[in-house]
Amino acid sequence: MIQMNDVKIKSALISVFDKGNLEPIVKKLNQLGVTIYSTGGTQTFIEGLGVGVERVEDLTDYPSILGGRVKTLHPKVFGGILGRRDLDADKEQMGQYAIPEIDLVIVDLYPFEDTVASGASHSDIIEKIDIGGISLIRAAAKNYKDVVIVPSKNQYQNLIDLLEHKGGITSEDERKQFALSAFNVSSHYDSEIFNYFDGDNQSSLKLSESTSQVLRYGENPHQKGAFYGDLNQMFEKLNGKELSYNNLLDVDAAVNLIAEFKDTTFAVLKHNNACGVASRPTVLEAWKDALAGDPVSAFGGVLITNSKVDKATAEEIQKLFFEVLIAPAYDEDALPVLKSKKNRIILIQNDVALSNKSVRTALNGTLVQEKDLKMETIDDLNSVTNKIATDTEKNDLIFAGKICKHTKSNTIVFAKNNTLISSGTGQTSRVDALKQAIEKAEAFGFSLEGSVMASDAFFPFPDCVELAKNAGIKAVVQPGGSIKDQDSIDYCNANEIAMLMTGIRHFKH
């Protein structure tokens, strides 16, 4: 039974780039006796299905011109969409100019975003800026009171459900939901075009993610939270509950950290900081030595490796309570072990290019920067002391530097034999960070004798290298840049410590 404000679809305009999954819609509309208007390739497609279609050119008495740039841009088309059915003046004018009512508009825009991503030429990209389609979307969405707008192929199933179950009758609330989707599509499309033209100018900030996931809550239970993006593109989830807000922060930190390592490496993270990292010939060895760095903090942590997880490793991991495990692959016989706890999140990380921009709110605006993608190599290490670091020490310094870069400032990292021994994280002074790292190493029974030390920023005074020397550190890496660098260098020279500088600071606030 038709209710007040219900609309029965009697006519439709279809203009789509991608014809996939359009066939069942066309056949159902035809079955319901809906008059279909179309043009160009869409018209040819519909005719190929044996379904009658009214040419837009016959409606407008105007051909498609300018190489197809102008087809639907005409008062008889837009009048039929925008005309208000309950306004006598509109109805009179529509009759006067022979403008038919159009109750349904189906559009799939030119793939601008995909064309940019493909590396196409500028001229090809420009031709993929949809004009007629985006105009149809906005017009139909504006007049949702009378018109159904299907703005992309992602909405086809919703339309099919309505046609199948309600015979082409739609409520105002349903049309409003389609309009909401339409403005989501149009705003995202325009944002992508703007960002293409703006390039690196940073003249305005346009962020748009068309996929979202409501989270149980934010950082704390009293905060609402959501993730905007496509996690299914990033990961294949094999087991466990949905990722929480805090899980996602830790997973992000884990993914960025593990990307620094090429050798087989395992890392354990807690509160966005690494509490265990080791690079070894096998994933099992890497796991055991990473866990040994801080088995207390590892409890309830996020685990990540850049190598396939085998059954033997899975059985060892199984002994620890953890929230998330991320790997590029798993042996088949490892999965039953890892899936034995239903809430444990097991993810396969796909090879997906990540944004090179970092975005965060601040005050009454937004801070945007390039991500810190610089990572030093041995060639970037500049020796500034009489004592020269050994090759083994240099390798450990690079290893420590990678962890240091991904640890909250102020930070100090101790490493030996490609293993994280301990770290001081997020302290208000570098001395406090160093003292924390020393105390932590001692608490877990690690000797720092022969270890190396990395700092995310320069030493303002020589007290840091003095504390390091007393703890057994033999080689230090830091960016340099303090007006008192020479004081630290002099202390190292007097105490047989190798110091290397990179010239690159890695603050992480």
N, C-alpha and C positions, 0 to 999 in steps of 0.2 A: 504494500500500500504506500503510495507516494505521500510523503509528509511535506508540510510547509518548508520552503526553501530547498526541497529536493529538485534536481534537474535531471531529465532524461536526455541522454546523448542522442541527437538526431543527425548531427553532421560533424565531420572531423577534418582537420587539415594535418597532413602528415608530411614532414620534411626532415629527413634524417641522413646523416653521413654513413653511419654503420647500419646496414640492413639486418644484421644478425638478430635472431629471435623476434623479428617483426612479423613474420608470417602468421603465427597464431592470433595476434592482435587483429591483423587485417581480415582474416577469415571470420573471426568472431564479430567484428564490426559489420561485416557484410551479412552475416547470419542475422544480426539484429536489425538489418535494414537501414544502417547508418550511411548517409551520403558522404563519400570520401573525396576530398580535394587534395591534389598533389601536383608536383612538378619535377622535371628533370629525371635524375636517376631513380628517385623514389617512385615516381609515377610509372616508370618502365618496370620496376620491380613488382609493383602492385598488379599491373596489367599481366605480367608473367605468371601470376598466381590465378589468373582467370577471373579476377575481381574487377568490377566496373569502377572507374575512377574519373572524376571531373577534373579537367586540366585547369590549373590556376590561370593559364593564359586565356582560356575561354571565358573565365569569370571576369578578368580584368580588361579583356580586349587589348592586352599589351603583351608582347613577347618577352621571353627571357633575354636580357641584353647585357652588354659589357662582359662577355665571356662568362655569364652566369652570376656575376656579382649582384645583379638586380633581377629578382624573380618574384618574390612575395611582397616586396615593399610597395604597397598600393592601398589606397583608401578602401577598396572593396574587400580586401583581406583584413586589414586592421580595423576597419569599421565593423566587420562581422565579428571580430574578437572583442573589441572594446565597447560595442554598443550595449547600453544598459537596458535589460529586458523589462524592467519595471518603470522606465522613464518614458512617458508618452512622446516627448520631443525627440528622443533618440529613435524610438520605434518609427516615428513619422519620417524622419530623415532617412532611415534605413530603407523604408518603403519607397521613398522618393527617388533614391539613387540605386535601387535594385541591389541592395547589400544583403546577402544571406546571413543568417545567424550561424556562427561557428561555435559549437559547444565543446569541442575537444581539440586540443593542439598537441601533437607529438613531435618532439624535436630531439635530435642528437647532433650536437655541434661539431664543426670541423675540429679535428684533434690538434689544437694549437700546442698544448703542453707536450704531447708525444713527438710532434714535429721538431720542437726545440731540442728535446732530449736526443733525438736521432742525429743531431749535428747537421741538419739540412741548411741550405743556403738562406741568406736573409730574405731573398725574394720569395722563396718557397714558404718560409715562415709567415711572411706578410699575407700571402694568399690563404693561409689557414686561420686568419682572423675572421671569425664568422660575424656577419652583419645582420642578414635577414633572420637567421636562427635565433640570435640573442634578442633581437627585437620582438620576435614572436613570443619568446619566453617571458619577457618583461610585460608585454601587453596582456597575455593570457593570465599571468600571475596577478597582475593588477586587478583584473576583472574576475577574480576567483569566485565572486558571488554568483556568476553565471557560467563560468568556463572551467573546464578541467585542463590543467597543463601537466604534461608528462615531459620533463625537461632533459631526460637522458635515458639511455638504455637500462641504466641501473634501476629505473622506476617501472620498467615494463611489467614485471611480475605483479606489482601492486595494482596496475591497471587491469591485467588479466583477471585477477581475483575479483575485482569489482564487476567486470563484464560477466564473469561466469556466475557469480553468486547474487548479483543484484540486477542483472539484465540491462546494464548501462545506466542505471539510476544512481546518482551520487548525492550525498548530503553536503551541506555547506561546510561542515567540519572536515569532511574528507577532501573537498576541493581546497580548503585552506591549508591542509597538510601538504598537498601537491604543490601549492604556491610557495610554501616554506622551502620545500626542496628546490623549487625553481630559482628562488633568490639565492639559495646556497650555491647552486650551479653557476648562476650569472656572476655573483660576486667573486667566486673562485676564479672563474674564467678571466674576468677583467683584472684581477690581481696578478695572474700569471702574465698577462700581456704587459701590464705596467712594469713588472719586475724585469721582463725581457728588455724593454726599452730603457729602463733606468740603469741596468747593468750594475756597476760598482759605484755609482754616484751617491747612493744612500740618501737621495733627496727626500724620500718618504718611506715609511715602513708599512709594507703590505704582507701580512701573514695569513695564509689560508690552508687549512687542512680539512678535507671533505669527509674524512673518516674519524669517528670518535668512539670512545669507550668510557662509559660512566664507571668509576671505581667505587668500591664500598665506602671509602672515605679518603681524605687526603693524608697529610703527614700524621695527623692525629684524628681520633674518632669523631671529634666535634667539628671537623672541617670537611666540606664537600670536596670531591676530587674527580678529575676526568683526564683521560689521555687522548690527545688529538694526533692521529697518525695511524698507520696500518701495521700493527704488530705482526699480522699474518705474513706480511712481506718479509719482515725481519727474522722471524723465528717460526719453526714448526714445533708446536707443543705436543709432546708425547705423553705427558702425565701431569696430574696435579691441579690445584685450584687456580683461580685467576690471579694474575700478578697484581699486587697492591701498589699504591703510590710509592711507598718506600722500597718495595722490591724493584720497581722500575728505575728509581734513582741508582740503586746498587748495580742493577744489570747494566745500565748505561755506563757507569764507572768501570765495570768489569770489561765490557766490550772495548772501551777506549784504551784500557790498560793492555789487554792481551794483544791488541793490534800492533803494539810496539815490538813484539817478539816474533822471530822467525824460527828459532829452535823450539823443540818440544818444551812447552812451559805450562805450568799449572799455577793458578793464583786463587787466593781466598780473600774475599773482601767483606768488610763489615763497616756499615755507616759510610760508605763511599770510599773508604781507604783500604789499601791492601794490608792484611795482617800476616800473609804468607805468600811467597812467590819463589819458585825454583825452576830453573831450566836444566833438563837432564836428557840423557840418551833415550829413555823410555818414559811413557806417561805415568807408569806406576811409580818409578823413582821420583819423578817430578812431584807427584801428589804427596808421597810420604815426606819429602823434604820441605815442601811448602807448608804442610800441616804442622810440622815440627817447629816452625817459626813462632807460632802462637796458637796452640791447640785450644786455649781457653776462649780467645776472641773468635775462633773459627766456628764455635757452637752457634747454630742458627744463621750462618753466613751464606754468602753467594759464592759459588765455585765456578771457575771457568778454565777451560783449557783450549789450546789451539790444535789438539791432536785427537784422534779417535779414541774413545774410551772402551777398553776391553773388559772381559769378565773379571780378571784378577784385580784390576783397578777398581771396578765397580764394587767388588766385595770388600775392598779396603775402605772405600768411600762410605759404604753402607754402615760402617761402625760409628759414623759421625751424624749427629742431627744437623741437617742443613735445610735451607729454604729453597734454593735454586741451584741447578747444575746446568751449565751451558757448554756445549761442545759442537764441533763441526759434524760429528758422526758417532755412532755407537755400534759395537758388535751386537749381533742379534742375541747372543747368549748373555750379554751384559744387561739388557733391558729388563728382563724379569726381576733381576736383583734390585735394580734402581726403582722399579715401579711397585715394589712391595709395600710402600707407604703411599696411600692414595692422594694425600695432599702435597706430597713432594713434587716440586715443579721441575720437569725435565725438558730442556729445550735443545733443538738443533739450530745453530746459528747459520743463517743463509748468507751468502756473499752479496751484500747490499751496500751500495755507495751511500755514505752518510753525508749530511750537510756539513759544509765547511764554516758555518756560522753558529755562533752561540748567542742565545737570546734569554734575557731575564728582566723582570720588572724591577724598577727602582724609582722611589719617590713617586712623582706623578707622571712617570713616563717609562720608557723601555731602553735598556742598554743592549746594544748589539756589537759584537766584535767577531773577527776571524777567530776560529778555533786555534789553539796552540798546536800546530801540526809540525813544528820544528823539533827534531830529535837529533842530538849530536851523535857523531860517529867518532871512532878513534882519531881520524884525521882532524877533527875539530878540537882535540885536546891540546892545549898549549902549556907546556911545562914552564913554570916560573921559578923553580927552586933548583938548588945544586943537585939534590938527589933526584934521579930520574925513575919514574915508575916502571915496574916490570911489565911485560906483555900481559901476564896474568892479572896484575893489578889494574891495568888499563881496561881489560875486558870486564872486570868486576865494577870498575867505576862507571862504565857505560851502562851496565846492568842496573846499578844503583840509581843512576841518573834517570832511567826510564821509570822506575818506581817513584822517585822523588817528584817527577813532573806530574804524576797523577795522584799525589797525596796533598791533602789540605795544608796550606801554609799557616804559620812557619813550620817547616819540616826539615828533619835530618834523617837520612837513611844510612844504615850500616849493612854491608853486604860482603859475602865471601863465597868463593867457588860458585858463582851464579845462584846464590841463595840470599833471600832477605833474612838477615839476622834479627834486626829490630828497627823500629823507626819512632821518631817523635813527631806527632801530628797536631796541627792546628793550634800551636802554642802562640802566646802573645810576644814571646821573645825567642830568638834563635838559641840562646843559652838554655832556656827551659826545654825547648825541643830536644836539644842534645842530651841534657840530663835525663829526660824521659826515656830516650832511646837507650842510654847506658843502663839505667835501672831496669828496663824491660829485658834487655839481653841478660843481665845478671839473674833476674827472676826466673828465667827459663834455662839457666845453667850454661849459657853460651859465653865462651871466651871471645873477646874482641881482638885478641892478639893476631895481627896479620890481616885484619879486616880493612875495608876501605870505607870512606864516608863521602856522601853526596849531600849538598845543600842546594835548596831551590833558589836561594839568593845569596848575595855577598855577605861576608863577615864584617860587621862594622868595627870589631875590635879583635885582637888576637886571643881573647879568652876562649873562643870556640876551639881553635886548633890546640890550645893548651889542654883543655878538657879531653879532646880527642886523643892527644898523645898519651896522656895519663891512663887512658882506657885501653891503649894498645894499637891504635890506628896508625898505619904506616903510609897511607896515601889518601889524598883528599881532592875532590873536585868541587868547584864552585864557579859561578859566572864571573866573579870579579866586578870591579866598578866602584868599590869603596874608596874614599879619599885616604883611608888608612890601610889599603891593601898591603903596602910595604911592611907594615907592622906584623901582619900575619905571615907574610913571606919570610921576614927575618926570623920569626920564631921557628918556622919550619926548617929553615937552614941551620939554625942552632941546635935543632933536635932531630935531625935526620928523618924528616918527613917529606915525602914528595907531594907537591901541590900542583894541580893542573887547573887552568881556567878555560872556560868555554866562550865567554862573552854573551851567553844566552841565559836570561833569567826565566824561571818557570813558576811564577806566582800562581797559586790556585786558591782564590778566596771563596 
